[in-house]
Amino acid sequence: MVPTAPSAHAAPGNPLGGPWGHYTGPIDRTWPAYVNATGRQKQLFAKVALHPRVSWFTETTSVDRLPEALGGYIHNMQKGNPDALVQFALFRQWPRGELNRHIPLTAEEQAAYRHWIDTAVATIGNARALIVLEPDLALDAPGRRGLKTADPAVRLSLVRYAAQRLAQLPRATVYLEAGAPDWLKPWRATRLLIDAGIAYTEGFALGGTHHTSVGADVDYAWKIRNQLAARGYPNKRVVLDTADNGRPFTFQQYRRKYPRAPFITPVMCKTKREKRCNTLGVPPTTRVTAYRRKLGTNARQQARLGAIVDAFVWMGRPWRGNNGAHFSPTRLLKAARTTPFQ
């Protein structure tokens, strides 16, 4: 049975209001796992499979395959309804993978990025879309510690090109990914977003690859938004990832609890009461002020959610292992059993 696309109870003027599309294809293997399951396992798989999710299109999809892959995804999500919102992320600025970001991009790789983006734009066309542009964009921030990006100015210029091209689409709403409050200081995130083309986008997204709380995220977003306004970029909007922060934690908190466990594939919660572990958060919705008690947000944070956040979206993928590379039924079932939100 194909679920009915959810009605979004959005504030007036929210570009993400109206019906949301729902993917029922094989790309992420989640829907087939649900269809083929039975009994209690089917009920648990449904906690992910029956919700709209942000699928990632990356360098693994070649420019030749992109029209078929992205176009097919859009067609599947909308199922004949041109007003159904399609959600996806474009993650393409690391053609050799993130671990090789210390290698500068060649002229050919830069041209390939622009060609890939141009192809994506042509494929999206008139589709109504929510686009998260370049998850892990924060790795381009100048002055970061650790393994640095070799050519942040070059990469940010490419992302700015993508933002400008995507902004020309008539029914697309674009959000640049800006990390999380335990990653960059607000002033550094503000500078990053300006350099990456925030002038062309609806706003920015937070939490795609981190696991901080909704309350911390909205306070962080508020600071960035105010700093953007002070720099001449007012009224920017926000989407927050809630796929994997049902029991939120910062990088530092995770390291203290699991000093030897990889952060890219965090340890799953074992019970509904365990904290600082990975499980599903608030299901995707534009009703961002409806979960105050379970989220533990205070009155100020609730007001900020209502004022600047367009939606909670599922951009993270706790049901996948190895930094999102592999579908894991075991991880999905653990997340479904331990989430406090379903």
Disulfide bonds with the S-S distance in Angstrom:
Cys269-Cys277 1.98
